Amino acid sequence: MSISTVPPHVRLVNEVAEQFGHKPIEVAAAEVAVHLRDFWEPRMKKALLEHVAEGGEGLDPVALRAAEVLGQASS
């Protein structure tokens, strides 16, 4: 995935995840998931969860785990 084809939801969640990179992955993922739940609009969350369901290409490991946590909370 080139930088010009990175979907906005992937770029943004990776940027958020980067801010928590100094924490253990599960702690960071939980905090990123809270941010996504509280501040992202439903269409962005849906696009992220669909991206994960399609394999999650380009997602930072913290971002991927946060999306999984978000998806579990949404179920």
PQR file with spaces between the fields and no chain letter, atoms N, CA, C, O and H, PARSE charges and radii, in Angstrom:
ATOM       1  N    MET     1       0.863   -1.156    0.000 -0.4000 1.5000
ATOM       2  CA   MET     1       0.000    0.000    0.000 -0.0000 2.0000
ATOM       3  C    MET     1       0.915    1.226    0.000  0.5500 1.7000
ATOM       4  O    MET     1       1.667    1.445    0.950 -0.5500 1.4000
ATOM       5  N    SER     2       0.851    2.006   -1.044 -0.4000 1.5000
ATOM       6  CA   SER     2       1.673    3.215   -1.090 -0.0000 2.0000
ATOM       7  C    SER     2       1.043    4.299   -0.231  0.5500 1.7000
ATOM       8  O    SER     2      -0.138    4.231    0.108 -0.5500 1.4000
ATOM       9  H    SER     2       0.240    1.829   -1.816  0.4000 1.0000
ATOM      10  N    ILE     3       1.834    5.286    0.112 -0.4000 1.5000
ATOM      11  CA   ILE     3       1.346    6.344    0.998 -0.0000 2.0000
ATOM      12  C    ILE     3       0.166    7.086    0.383  0.5500 1.7000
ATOM      13  O    ILE     3      -0.701    7.578    1.105 -0.5500 1.4000
ATOM      14  H    ILE     3       2.793    5.341   -0.164  0.4000 1.0000
ATOM      15  N    SER     4       0.125    7.171   -0.946 -0.4000 1.5000
ATOM      16  CA   SER     4      -0.972    7.889   -1.593 -0.0000 2.0000
ATOM      17  C    SER     4      -2.264    7.089   -1.606  0.5500 1.7000
ATOM      18  O    SER     4      -3.334    7.654   -1.833 -0.5500 1.4000
ATOM      19  H    SER     4       0.829    6.771   -1.533  0.4000 1.0000
ATOM      20  N    THR     5      -2.186    5.785   -1.367 -0.4000 1.5000
ATOM      21  CA   THR     5      -3.394    4.968   -1.384 -0.0000 2.0000
ATOM      22  C    THR     5      -3.829    4.520    0.008  0.5500 1.7000
ATOM      23  O    THR     5      -4.737    3.701    0.143 -0.5500 1.4000
ATOM      24  H    THR     5      -1.317    5.327   -1.182  0.4000 1.0000
ATOM      25  N    VAL     6      -3.186    5.052    1.034 -0.4000 1.5000
ATOM      26  CA   VAL     6      -3.563    4.678    2.402 -0.0000 2.0000
ATOM      27  C    VAL     6      -4.913    5.328    2.709  0.5500 1.7000
ATOM      28  O    VAL     6      -5.044    6.550    2.640 -0.5500 1.4000
ATOM      29  H    VAL     6      -2.448    5.718    0.924  0.4000 1.0000
ATOM      30  N    PRO     7      -5.907    4.520    3.043 -0.5600 1.5000
ATOM      31  CA   PRO     7      -7.212    5.090    3.378  0.2800 2.0000
ATOM      32  C    PRO     7      -7.124    5.999    4.607  0.5500 1.7000
ATOM      33  O    PRO     7      -6.298    5.770    5.490 -0.5500 1.4000
ATOM      34  N    PRO     8      -7.969    7.023    4.662 -0.5600 1.5000
ATOM      35  CA   PRO     8      -7.909    7.966    5.785  0.2800 2.0000
ATOM      36  C    PRO     8      -8.030    7.306    7.156  0.5500 1.7000
ATOM      37  O    PRO     8      -7.335    7.696    8.095 -0.5500 1.4000
ATOM      38  N    HIS     9      -8.908    6.310    7.276 -0.4000 1.5000
ATOM      39  CA   HIS     9      -9.085    5.669    8.580 -0.0000 2.0000
ATOM      40  C    HIS     9      -7.823    4.928    9.016  0.5500 1.7000
ATOM      41  O    HIS     9      -7.536    4.849   10.210 -0.5500 1.4000
ATOM      42  H    HIS     9      -9.472    5.994    6.514  0.4000 1.0000
ATOM      43  N    VAL    10      -7.068    4.386    8.065 -0.4000 1.5000
ATOM      44  CA   VAL    10      -5.820    3.695    8.398 -0.0000 2.0000
ATOM      45  C    VAL    10      -4.765    4.716    8.820  0.5500 1.7000
ATOM      46  O    VAL    10      -4.096    4.544    9.839 -0.5500 1.4000
ATOM      47  H    VAL    10      -7.300    4.450    7.094  0.4000 1.0000
ATOM      48  N    ARG    11      -4.623    5.769    8.037 -0.4000 1.5000
ATOM      49  CA   ARG    11      -3.641    6.802    8.371 -0.0000 2.0000
ATOM      50  C    ARG    11      -3.923    7.398    9.739  0.5500 1.7000
ATOM      51  O    ARG    11      -3.008    7.558   10.548 -0.5500 1.4000
ATOM      52  H    ARG    11      -5.166    5.909    7.209  0.4000 1.0000
ATOM      53  N    LEU    12      -5.180    7.729   10.006 -0.4000 1.5000
ATOM      54  CA   LEU    12      -5.537    8.376   11.266 -0.0000 2.0000
ATOM      55  C    LEU    12      -5.367    7.459   12.469  0.5500 1.7000
ATOM      56  O    LEU    12      -4.832    7.885   13.493 -0.5500 1.4000
ATOM      57  H    LEU    12      -5.923    7.600    9.349  0.4000 1.0000
ATOM      58  N    VAL    13      -5.808    6.219   12.368 -0.4000 1.5000
ATOM      59  CA   VAL    13      -5.664    5.320   13.521 -0.0000 2.0000
ATOM      60  C    VAL    13      -4.196    5.024   13.789  0.5500 1.7000
ATOM      61  O    VAL    13      -3.798    4.866   14.943 -0.5500 1.4000
ATOM      62  H    VAL    13      -6.243    5.874   11.537  0.4000 1.0000
ATOM      63  N    ASN    14      -3.385    4.948   12.732 -0.4000 1.5000
ATOM      64  CA   ASN    14      -1.951    4.753   12.934 -0.0000 2.0000
ATOM      65  C    ASN    14      -1.333    5.954   13.639  0.5500 1.7000
ATOM      66  O    ASN    14      -0.449    5.793   14.481 -0.5500 1.4000
ATOM      67  H    ASN    14      -3.709    5.076   11.795  0.4000 1.0000
ATOM      68  N    GLU    15      -1.794    7.160   13.299 -0.4000 1.5000
ATOM      69  CA   GLU    15      -1.285    8.361   13.963 -0.0000 2.0000
ATOM      70  C    GLU    15      -1.668    8.368   15.446  0.5500 1.7000
ATOM      71  O    GLU    15      -0.858    8.739   16.296 -0.5500 1.4000
ATOM      72  H    GLU    15      -2.511    7.291   12.616  0.4000 1.0000
ATOM      73  N    VAL    16      -2.879    7.966   15.750 -0.4000 1.5000
ATOM      74  CA   VAL    16      -3.314    7.897   17.151 -0.0000 2.0000
ATOM      75  C    VAL    16      -2.492    6.836   17.883  0.5500 1.7000
ATOM      76  O    VAL    16      -2.002    7.075   18.987 -0.5500 1.4000
ATOM      77  H    VAL    16      -3.538    7.665   15.060  0.4000 1.0000
ATOM      78  N    ALA    17      -2.345    5.674   17.267 -0.4000 1.5000
ATOM      79  CA   ALA    17      -1.600    4.574   17.896 -0.0000 2.0000
ATOM      80  C    ALA    17      -0.156    4.970   18.178  0.5500 1.7000
ATOM      81  O    ALA    17       0.420    4.561   19.186 -0.5500 1.4000
ATOM      82  H    ALA    17      -2.742    5.479   16.371  0.4000 1.0000
ATOM      83  N    GLU    18       0.421    5.757   17.294 -0.4000 1.5000
ATOM      84  CA   GLU    18       1.809    6.195   17.473 -0.0000 2.0000
ATOM      85  C    GLU    18       1.982    6.971   18.783  0.5500 1.7000
ATOM      86  O    GLU    18       3.040    6.904   19.408 -0.5500 1.4000
ATOM      87  H    GLU    18      -0.047    6.089   16.475  0.4000 1.0000
ATOM      88  N    GLN    19       0.956    7.697   19.193 -0.4000 1.5000
ATOM      89  CA   GLN    19       1.025    8.485   20.420 -0.0000 2.0000
ATOM      90  C    GLN    19       1.088    7.603   21.675  0.5500 1.7000
ATOM      91  O    GLN    19       1.482    8.069   22.744 -0.5500 1.4000
ATOM      92  H    GLN    19       0.096    7.751   18.685  0.4000 1.0000
ATOM      93  N    PHE    20       0.702    6.344   21.543 -0.4000 1.5000
ATOM      94  CA   PHE    20       0.675    5.422   22.682 -0.0000 2.0000
ATOM      95  C    PHE    20       1.744    4.338   22.559  0.5500 1.7000
ATOM      96  O    PHE    20       1.745    3.379   23.331 -0.5500 1.4000
ATOM      97  H    PHE    20       0.382    5.965   20.675  0.4000 1.0000
ATOM      98  N    GLY    21       2.649    4.484   21.599 -0.4000 1.5000
ATOM      99  CA   GLY    21       3.652    3.470   21.317 -0.0000 2.0000
ATOM     100  C    GLY    21       4.613    3.184   22.454  0.5500 1.7000
ATOM     101  O    GLY    21       5.276    2.147   22.452 -0.5500 1.4000
ATOM     102  H    GLY    21       2.648    5.263   20.972  0.4000 1.0000
ATOM     103  N    HIS    22       4.703    4.073   23.416 -0.4000 1.5000
ATOM     104  CA   HIS    22       5.604    3.878   24.555 -0.0000 2.0000
ATOM     105  C    HIS    22       5.001    2.983   25.631  0.5500 1.7000
ATOM     106  O    HIS    22       5.680    2.619   26.591 -0.5500 1.4000
ATOM     107  H    HIS    22       4.165    4.916   23.418  0.4000 1.0000
ATOM     108  N    LYS    23       3.733    2.629   25.473 -0.4000 1.5000
ATOM     109  CA   LYS    23       3.043    1.794   26.465 -0.0000 2.0000
ATOM     110  C    LYS    23       2.982    0.345   25.987  0.5500 1.7000
ATOM     111  O    LYS    23       3.125    0.085   24.792 -0.5500 1.4000
ATOM     112  H    LYS    23       3.181    2.924   24.693  0.4000 1.0000
ATOM     113  N    PRO    24       2.772   -0.598   26.897 -0.5600 1.5000
ATOM     114  CA   PRO    24       2.568   -1.997   26.482  0.2800 2.0000
ATOM     115  C    PRO    24       1.397   -2.085   25.506  0.5500 1.7000
ATOM     116  O    PRO    24       0.433   -1.326   25.614 -0.5500 1.4000
ATOM     117  N    ILE    25       1.483   -3.005   24.562 -0.4000 1.5000
ATOM     118  CA   ILE    25       0.505   -3.052   23.470 -0.0000 2.0000
ATOM     119  C    ILE    25      -0.944   -3.147   23.945  0.5500 1.7000
ATOM     120  O    ILE    25      -1.807   -2.471   23.385 -0.5500 1.4000
ATOM     121  H    ILE    25       2.265   -3.621   24.474  0.4000 1.0000
ATOM     122  N    GLU    26      -1.236   -3.954   24.949 -0.4000 1.5000
ATOM     123  CA   GLU    26      -2.630   -4.093   25.392 -0.0000 2.0000
ATOM     124  C    GLU    26      -3.147   -2.811   26.042  0.5500 1.7000
ATOM     125  O    GLU    26      -4.309   -2.448   25.859 -0.5500 1.4000
ATOM     126  H    GLU    26      -0.535   -4.503   25.404  0.4000 1.0000
ATOM     127  N    VAL    27      -2.295   -2.130   26.796 -0.4000 1.5000
ATOM     128  CA   VAL    27      -2.668   -0.860   27.417 -0.0000 2.0000
ATOM     129  C    VAL    27      -2.884    0.189   26.331  0.5500 1.7000
ATOM     130  O    VAL    27      -3.884    0.906   26.331 -0.5500 1.4000
ATOM     131  H    VAL    27      -1.352   -2.425   26.945  0.4000 1.0000
ATOM     132  N    ALA    28      -1.933    0.265   25.412 -0.4000 1.5000
ATOM     133  CA   ALA    28      -2.032    1.227   24.315 -0.0000 2.0000
ATOM     134  C    ALA    28      -3.277    0.968   23.478  0.5500 1.7000
ATOM     135  O    ALA    28      -4.007    1.902   23.146 -0.5500 1.4000
ATOM     136  H    ALA    28      -1.121   -0.318   25.412  0.4000 1.0000
ATOM     137  N    ALA    29      -3.524   -0.287   23.135 -0.4000 1.5000
ATOM     138  CA   ALA    29      -4.684   -0.632   22.310 -0.0000 2.0000
ATOM     139  C    ALA    29      -5.989   -0.267   23.013  0.5500 1.7000
ATOM     140  O    ALA    29      -6.914    0.238   22.378 -0.5500 1.4000
ATOM     141  H    ALA    29      -2.931   -1.046   23.405  0.4000 1.0000
ATOM     142  N    ALA    30      -6.067   -0.518   24.301 -0.4000 1.5000
ATOM     143  CA   ALA    30      -7.279   -0.169   25.053 -0.0000 2.0000
ATOM     144  C    ALA    30      -7.512    1.338   25.039  0.5500 1.7000
ATOM     145  O    ALA    30      -8.646    1.790   24.881 -0.5500 1.4000
ATOM     146  H    ALA    30      -5.315   -0.928   24.816  0.4000 1.0000
ATOM     147  N    GLU    31      -6.447    2.112   25.202 -0.4000 1.5000
ATOM     148  CA   GLU    31      -6.587    3.567   25.210 -0.0000 2.0000
ATOM     149  C    GLU    31      -6.933    4.107   23.822  0.5500 1.7000
ATOM     150  O    GLU    31      -7.715    5.050   23.701 -0.5500 1.4000
ATOM     151  H    GLU    31      -5.526    1.745   25.330  0.4000 1.0000
ATOM     152  N    VAL    32      -6.362    3.520   22.787 -0.4000 1.5000
ATOM     153  CA   VAL    32      -6.699    3.927   21.422 -0.0000 2.0000
ATOM     154  C    VAL    32      -8.160    3.561   21.130  0.5500 1.7000
ATOM     155  O    VAL    32      -8.880    4.344   20.511 -0.5500 1.4000
ATOM     156  H    VAL    32      -5.726    2.754   22.886  0.4000 1.0000
ATOM     157  N    ALA    33      -8.593    2.392   21.566 -0.4000 1.5000
ATOM     158  CA   ALA    33      -9.989    1.983   21.352 -0.0000 2.0000
ATOM     159  C    ALA    33     -10.956    2.954   22.027  0.5500 1.7000
ATOM     160  O    ALA    33     -12.004    3.274   21.465 -0.5500 1.4000
ATOM     161  H    ALA    33      -8.008    1.756   22.069  0.4000 1.0000
ATOM     162  N    VAL    34     -10.617    3.419   23.214 -0.4000 1.5000
ATOM     163  CA   VAL    34     -11.459    4.406   23.898 -0.0000 2.0000
ATOM     164  C    VAL    34     -11.515    5.693   23.074  0.5500 1.7000
ATOM     165  O    VAL    34     -12.584    6.284   22.917 -0.5500 1.4000
ATOM     166  H    VAL    34      -9.766    3.159   23.670  0.4000 1.0000
ATOM     167  N    HIS    35     -10.387    6.119   22.557 -0.4000 1.5000
ATOM     168  CA   HIS    35     -10.355    7.318   21.722 -0.0000 2.0000
ATOM     169  C    HIS    35     -11.248    7.133   20.493  0.5500 1.7000
ATOM     170  O    HIS    35     -12.032    8.018   20.149 -0.5500 1.4000
ATOM     171  H    HIS    35      -9.519    5.638   22.684  0.4000 1.0000
ATOM     172  N    LEU    36     -11.125    5.996   19.844 -0.4000 1.5000
ATOM     173  CA   LEU    36     -11.942    5.731   18.656 -0.0000 2.0000
ATOM     174  C    LEU    36     -13.423    5.747   19.004  0.5500 1.7000
ATOM     175  O    LEU    36     -14.234    6.341   18.293 -0.5500 1.4000
ATOM     176  H    LEU    36     -10.488    5.277   20.123  0.4000 1.0000
ATOM     177  N    ARG    37     -13.763    5.095   20.091 -0.4000 1.5000
ATOM     178  CA   ARG    37     -15.164    5.032   20.517 -0.0000 2.0000
ATOM     179  C    ARG    37     -15.711    6.426   20.825  0.5500 1.7000
ATOM     180  O    ARG    37     -16.839    6.753   20.454 -0.5500 1.4000
ATOM     181  H    ARG    37     -13.104    4.612   20.668  0.4000 1.0000
ATOM     182  N    ASP    38     -14.911    7.239   21.500 -0.4000 1.5000
ATOM     183  CA   ASP    38     -15.382    8.544   21.968 -0.0000 2.0000
ATOM     184  C    ASP    38     -15.354    9.639   20.904  0.5500 1.7000
ATOM     185  O    ASP    38     -16.184   10.548   20.937 -0.5500 1.4000
ATOM     186  H    ASP    38     -13.995    6.974   21.801  0.4000 1.0000
ATOM     187  N    PHE    39     -14.408    9.568   19.957 -0.4000 1.5000
ATOM     188  CA   PHE    39     -14.204   10.706   19.067 -0.0000 2.0000
ATOM     189  C    PHE    39     -14.405   10.439   17.579  0.5500 1.7000
ATOM     190  O    PHE    39     -14.584   11.382   16.808 -0.5500 1.4000
ATOM     191  H    PHE    39     -13.734    8.830   19.931  0.4000 1.0000
ATOM     192  N    TRP    40     -14.380    9.194   17.166 -0.4000 1.5000
ATOM     193  CA   TRP    40     -14.557    8.918   15.743 -0.0000 2.0000
ATOM     194  C    TRP    40     -16.028    8.793   15.405  0.5500 1.7000
ATOM     195  O    TRP    40     -16.816    8.248   16.177 -0.5500 1.4000
ATOM     196  H    TRP    40     -14.235    8.428   17.792  0.4000 1.0000
ATOM     197  N    GLU    41     -16.383    9.302   14.250 -0.4000 1.5000
ATOM     198  CA   GLU    41     -17.770    9.182   13.809 -0.0000 2.0000
ATOM     199  C    GLU    41     -18.048    7.742   13.360  0.5500 1.7000
ATOM     200  O    GLU    41     -17.122    7.020   12.992 -0.5500 1.4000
ATOM     201  H    GLU    41     -15.743    9.745   13.622  0.4000 1.0000
ATOM     202  N    PRO    42     -19.294    7.331   13.388 -0.5600 1.5000
ATOM     203  CA   PRO    42     -19.637    5.938   13.062  0.2800 2.0000
ATOM     204  C    PRO    42     -19.117    5.461   11.706  0.5500 1.7000
ATOM     205  O    PRO    42     -18.692    4.312   11.586 -0.5500 1.4000
ATOM     206  N    ARG    43     -19.141    6.318   10.682 -0.4000 1.5000
ATOM     207  CA   ARG    43     -18.664    5.886    9.360 -0.0000 2.0000
ATOM     208  C    ARG    43     -17.178    5.535    9.372  0.5500 1.7000
ATOM     209  O    ARG    43     -16.758    4.587    8.708 -0.5500 1.4000
ATOM     210  H    ARG    43     -19.486    7.251   10.779  0.4000 1.0000
ATOM     211  N    MET    44     -16.382    6.296   10.123 -0.4000 1.5000
ATOM     212  CA   MET    44     -14.948    6.016   10.209 -0.0000 2.0000
ATOM     213  C    MET    44     -14.701    4.707   10.969  0.5500 1.7000
ATOM     214  O    MET    44     -13.859    3.900   10.573 -0.5500 1.4000
ATOM     215  H    MET    44     -16.723    7.066   10.663  0.4000 1.0000
ATOM     216  N    LYS    45     -15.445    4.508   12.064 -0.4000 1.5000
ATOM     217  CA   LYS    45     -15.298    3.261   12.817 -0.0000 2.0000
ATOM     218  C    LYS    45     -15.689    2.065   11.957  0.5500 1.7000
ATOM     219  O    LYS    45     -15.020    1.032   11.975 -0.5500 1.4000
ATOM     220  H    LYS    45     -16.129    5.163   12.385  0.4000 1.0000
ATOM     221  N    LYS    46     -16.773    2.214   11.206 -0.4000 1.5000
ATOM     222  CA   LYS    46     -17.234    1.132   10.334 -0.0000 2.0000
ATOM     223  C    LYS    46     -16.187    0.826    9.273  0.5500 1.7000
ATOM     224  O    LYS    46     -15.891   -0.341    9.013 -0.5500 1.4000
ATOM     225  H    LYS    46     -17.316    3.054   11.191  0.4000 1.0000
ATOM     226  N    ALA    47     -15.624    1.861    8.659 -0.4000 1.5000
ATOM     227  CA   ALA    47     -14.594    1.660    7.634 -0.0000 2.0000
ATOM     228  C    ALA    47     -13.372    0.960    8.219  0.5500 1.7000
ATOM     229  O    ALA    47     -12.789    0.086    7.577 -0.5500 1.4000
ATOM     230  H    ALA    47     -15.864    2.808    8.871  0.4000 1.0000
ATOM     231  N    LEU    48     -12.985    1.339    9.430 -0.4000 1.5000
ATOM     232  CA   LEU    48     -11.841    0.700   10.082 -0.0000 2.0000
ATOM     233  C    LEU    48     -12.124   -0.773   10.351  0.5500 1.7000
ATOM     234  O    LEU    48     -11.288   -1.630   10.064 -0.5500 1.4000
ATOM     235  H    LEU    48     -13.458    2.048    9.952  0.4000 1.0000
ATOM     236  N    LEU    49     -13.286   -1.068   10.893 -0.4000 1.5000
ATOM     237  CA   LEU    49     -13.629   -2.463   11.198 -0.0000 2.0000
ATOM     238  C    LEU    49     -13.726   -3.301    9.926  0.5500 1.7000
ATOM     239  O    LEU    49     -13.341   -4.470    9.929 -0.5500 1.4000
ATOM     240  H    LEU    49     -13.966   -0.372   11.126  0.4000 1.0000
ATOM     241  N    GLU    50     -14.232   -2.725    8.845 -0.4000 1.5000
ATOM     242  CA   GLU    50     -14.281   -3.440    7.570 -0.0000 2.0000
ATOM     243  C    GLU    50     -12.872   -3.684    7.046  0.5500 1.7000
ATOM     244  O    GLU    50     -12.580   -4.746    6.496 -0.5500 1.4000
ATOM     245  H    GLU    50     -14.545   -1.775    8.842  0.4000 1.0000
ATOM     246  N    HIS    51     -12.005   -2.696    7.220 -0.4000 1.5000
ATOM     247  CA   HIS    51     -10.609   -2.841    6.793 -0.0000 2.0000
ATOM     248  C    HIS    51      -9.935   -3.986    7.551  0.5500 1.7000
ATOM     249  O    HIS    51      -9.193   -4.770    6.960 -0.5500 1.4000
ATOM     250  H    HIS    51     -12.242   -1.834    7.667  0.4000 1.0000
ATOM     251  N    VAL    52     -10.185   -4.080    8.834 -0.4000 1.5000
ATOM     252  CA   VAL    52      -9.625   -5.167    9.646 -0.0000 2.0000
ATOM     253  C    VAL    52     -10.178   -6.510    9.169  0.5500 1.7000
ATOM     254  O    VAL    52      -9.437   -7.486    9.065 -0.5500 1.4000
ATOM     255  H    VAL    52     -10.787   -3.443    9.314  0.4000 1.0000
ATOM     256  N    ALA    53     -11.467   -6.558    8.884 -0.4000 1.5000
ATOM     257  CA   ALA    53     -12.082   -7.805    8.410 -0.0000 2.0000
ATOM     258  C    ALA    53     -11.486   -8.264    7.083  0.5500 1.7000
ATOM     259  O    ALA    53     -11.487   -9.454    6.771 -0.5500 1.4000
ATOM     260  H    ALA    53     -12.070   -5.764    8.969  0.4000 1.0000
ATOM     261  N    GLU    54     -10.973   -7.302    6.300 -0.4000 1.5000
ATOM     262  CA   GLU    54     -10.365   -7.616    5.009 -0.0000 2.0000
ATOM     263  C    GLU    54      -8.868   -7.899    5.129  0.5500 1.7000
ATOM     264  O    GLU    54      -8.186   -8.068    4.119 -0.5500 1.4000
ATOM     265  H    GLU    54     -10.972   -6.335    6.553  0.4000 1.0000
ATOM     266  N    GLY    55      -8.359   -7.950    6.352 -0.4000 1.5000
ATOM     267  CA   GLY    55      -6.960   -8.293    6.560 -0.0000 2.0000
ATOM     268  C    GLY    55      -6.147   -7.238    7.289  0.5500 1.7000
ATOM     269  O    GLY    55      -5.079   -7.544    7.819 -0.5500 1.4000
ATOM     270  H    GLY    55      -8.914   -7.813    7.173  0.4000 1.0000
ATOM     271  N    GLY    56      -6.629   -6.001    7.327 -0.4000 1.5000
ATOM     272  CA   GLY    56      -5.968   -4.960    8.098 -0.0000 2.0000
ATOM     273  C    GLY    56      -4.648   -4.469    7.536  0.5500 1.7000
ATOM     274  O    GLY    56      -3.782   -4.023    8.289 -0.5500 1.4000
ATOM     275  H    GLY    56      -7.497   -5.753    6.897  0.4000 1.0000
ATOM     276  N    GLU    57      -4.482   -4.543    6.220 -0.4000 1.5000
ATOM     277  CA   GLU    57      -3.221   -4.123    5.599 -0.0000 2.0000
ATOM     278  C    GLU    57      -2.844   -2.695    5.991  0.5500 1.7000
ATOM     279  O    GLU    57      -3.675   -1.788    5.952 -0.5500 1.4000
ATOM     280  H    GLU    57      -5.185   -4.905    5.608  0.4000 1.0000
ATOM     281  N    GLY    58      -1.591   -2.513    6.367 -0.4000 1.5000
ATOM     282  CA   GLY    58      -1.067   -1.195    6.665 -0.0000 2.0000
ATOM     283  C    GLY    58      -1.289   -0.700    8.082  0.5500 1.7000
ATOM     284  O    GLY    58      -0.841    0.392    8.433 -0.5500 1.4000
ATOM     285  H    GLY    58      -0.915   -3.250    6.399  0.4000 1.0000
ATOM     286  N    LEU    59      -1.977   -1.490    8.904 -0.4000 1.5000
ATOM     287  CA   LEU    59      -2.243   -1.049   10.274 -0.0000 2.0000
ATOM     288  C    LEU    59      -1.072   -1.359   11.199  0.5500 1.7000
ATOM     289  O    LEU    59      -0.502   -2.450   11.173 -0.5500 1.4000
ATOM     290  H    LEU    59      -2.341   -2.377    8.618  0.4000 1.0000
ATOM     291  N    ASP    60      -0.737   -0.378   12.005 -0.4000 1.5000
ATOM     292  CA   ASP    60       0.235   -0.542   13.084 -0.0000 2.0000
ATOM     293  C    ASP    60      -0.311   -1.623   14.026  0.5500 1.7000
ATOM     294  O    ASP    60      -1.528   -1.726   14.176 -0.5500 1.4000
ATOM     295  H    ASP    60      -1.200    0.508   12.026  0.4000 1.0000
ATOM     296  N    PRO    61       0.545   -2.432   14.665 -0.5600 1.5000
ATOM     297  CA   PRO    61       0.043   -3.473   15.569  0.2800 2.0000
ATOM     298  C    PRO    61      -0.861   -2.946   16.684  0.5500 1.7000
ATOM     299  O    PRO    61      -1.843   -3.597   17.039 -0.5500 1.4000
ATOM     300  N    VAL    62      -0.545   -1.784   17.236 -0.4000 1.5000
ATOM     301  CA   VAL    62      -1.406   -1.197   18.271 -0.0000 2.0000
ATOM     302  C    VAL    62      -2.751   -0.803   17.666  0.5500 1.7000
ATOM     303  O    VAL    62      -3.798   -1.031   18.272 -0.5500 1.4000
ATOM     304  H    VAL    62       0.253   -1.255   16.947  0.4000 1.0000
ATOM     305  N    ALA    63      -2.722   -0.217   16.484 -0.4000 1.5000
ATOM     306  CA   ALA    63      -3.963    0.185   15.809 -0.0000 2.0000
ATOM     307  C    ALA    63      -4.824   -1.031   15.487  0.5500 1.7000
ATOM     308  O    ALA    63      -6.042   -1.005   15.665 -0.5500 1.4000
ATOM     309  H    ALA    63      -1.871   -0.031   15.992  0.4000 1.0000
ATOM     310  N    LEU    64      -4.188   -2.084   15.018 -0.4000 1.5000
ATOM     311  CA   LEU    64      -4.928   -3.310   14.704 -0.0000 2.0000
ATOM     312  C    LEU    64      -5.583   -3.875   15.957  0.5500 1.7000
ATOM     313  O    LEU    64      -6.761   -4.232   15.935 -0.5500 1.4000
ATOM     314  H    LEU    64      -3.199   -2.105   14.873  0.4000 1.0000
ATOM     315  N    ARG    65      -4.836   -3.957   17.036 -0.4000 1.5000
ATOM     316  CA   ARG    65      -5.390   -4.494   18.286 -0.0000 2.0000
ATOM     317  C    ARG    65      -6.500   -3.586   18.807  0.5500 1.7000
ATOM     318  O    ARG    65      -7.510   -4.076   19.312 -0.5500 1.4000
ATOM     319  H    ARG    65      -3.879   -3.667   17.053  0.4000 1.0000
ATOM     320  N    ALA    66      -6.328   -2.278   18.691 -0.4000 1.5000
ATOM     321  CA   ALA    66      -7.369   -1.341   19.132 -0.0000 2.0000
ATOM     322  C    ALA    66      -8.652   -1.536   18.326  0.5500 1.7000
ATOM     323  O    ALA    66      -9.750   -1.493   18.882 -0.5500 1.4000
ATOM     324  H    ALA    66      -5.507   -1.880   18.280  0.4000 1.0000
ATOM     325  N    ALA    67      -8.516   -1.748   17.032 -0.4000 1.5000
ATOM     326  CA   ALA    67      -9.693   -1.992   16.201 -0.0000 2.0000
ATOM     327  C    ALA    67     -10.388   -3.295   16.612  0.5500 1.7000
ATOM     328  O    ALA    67     -11.617   -3.378   16.620 -0.5500 1.4000
ATOM     329  H    ALA    67      -7.625   -1.783   16.580  0.4000 1.0000
ATOM     330  N    GLU    68      -9.594   -4.295   16.948 -0.4000 1.5000
ATOM     331  CA   GLU    68     -10.185   -5.560   17.412 -0.0000 2.0000
ATOM     332  C    GLU    68     -10.936   -5.335   18.714  0.5500 1.7000
ATOM     333  O    GLU    68     -12.040   -5.852   18.891 -0.5500 1.4000
ATOM     334  H    GLU    68      -8.597   -4.227   16.941  0.4000 1.0000
ATOM     335  N    VAL    69     -10.350   -4.571   19.624 -0.4000 1.5000
ATOM     336  CA   VAL    69     -11.016   -4.259   20.907 -0.0000 2.0000
ATOM     337  C    VAL    69     -12.302   -3.482   20.638  0.5500 1.7000
ATOM     338  O    VAL    69     -13.343   -3.768   21.230 -0.5500 1.4000
ATOM     339  H    VAL    69      -9.454   -4.151   19.481  0.4000 1.0000
ATOM     340  N    LEU    70     -12.223   -2.508   19.751 -0.4000 1.5000
ATOM     341  CA   LEU    70     -13.404   -1.718   19.389 -0.0000 2.0000
ATOM     342  C    LEU    70     -14.497   -2.613   18.816  0.5500 1.7000
ATOM     343  O    LEU    70     -15.668   -2.481   19.171 -0.5500 1.4000
ATOM     344  H    LEU    70     -11.377   -2.276   19.271  0.4000 1.0000
ATOM     345  N    GLY    71     -14.106   -3.523   17.929 -0.4000 1.5000
ATOM     346  CA   GLY    71     -15.062   -4.433   17.323 -0.0000 2.0000
ATOM     347  C    GLY    71     -15.726   -5.356   18.333  0.5500 1.7000
ATOM     348  O    GLY    71     -16.912   -5.662   18.213 -0.5500 1.4000
ATOM     349  H    GLY    71     -13.154   -3.630   17.641  0.4000 1.0000
ATOM     350  N    GLN    72     -14.971   -5.797   19.322 -0.4000 1.5000
ATOM     351  CA   GLN    72     -15.527   -6.657   20.373 -0.0000 2.0000
ATOM     352  C    GLN    72     -16.535   -5.893   21.216  0.5500 1.7000
ATOM     353  O    GLN    72     -17.561   -6.440   21.623 -0.5500 1.4000
ATOM     354  H    GLN    72     -14.007   -5.549   19.420  0.4000 1.0000
ATOM     355  N    ALA    73     -16.235   -4.627   21.476 -0.4000 1.5000
ATOM     356  CA   ALA    73     -17.137   -3.795   22.279 -0.0000 2.0000
ATOM     357  C    ALA    73     -18.403   -3.454   21.525  0.5500 1.7000
ATOM     358  O    ALA    73     -19.450   -3.220   22.130 -0.5500 1.4000
ATOM     359  H    ALA    73     -15.402   -4.184   21.145  0.4000 1.0000
ATOM     360  N    SER    74     -18.311   -3.426   20.185 -0.4000 1.5000
ATOM     361  CA   SER    74     -19.461   -3.081   19.361 -0.0000 2.0000
ATOM     362  C    SER    74     -20.404   -4.259   19.163  0.5500 1.7000
ATOM     363  O    SER    74     -21.572   -4.081   18.816 -0.5500 1.4000
ATOM     364  H    SER    74     -17.461   -3.617   19.694  0.4000 1.0000
ATOM     365  N    SER    75     -19.893   -5.449   19.383 -0.4000 1.5000
ATOM     366  CA   SER    75     -20.697   -6.662   19.114 -0.0000 2.0000
ATOM     367  C    SER    75     -21.753   -6.868   20.170  0.5500 1.7000
ATOM     368  O    SER    75     -22.514   -7.833   20.102 -0.5500 1.4000
ATOM     369  H    SER    75     -18.945   -5.594   19.665  0.4000 1.0000
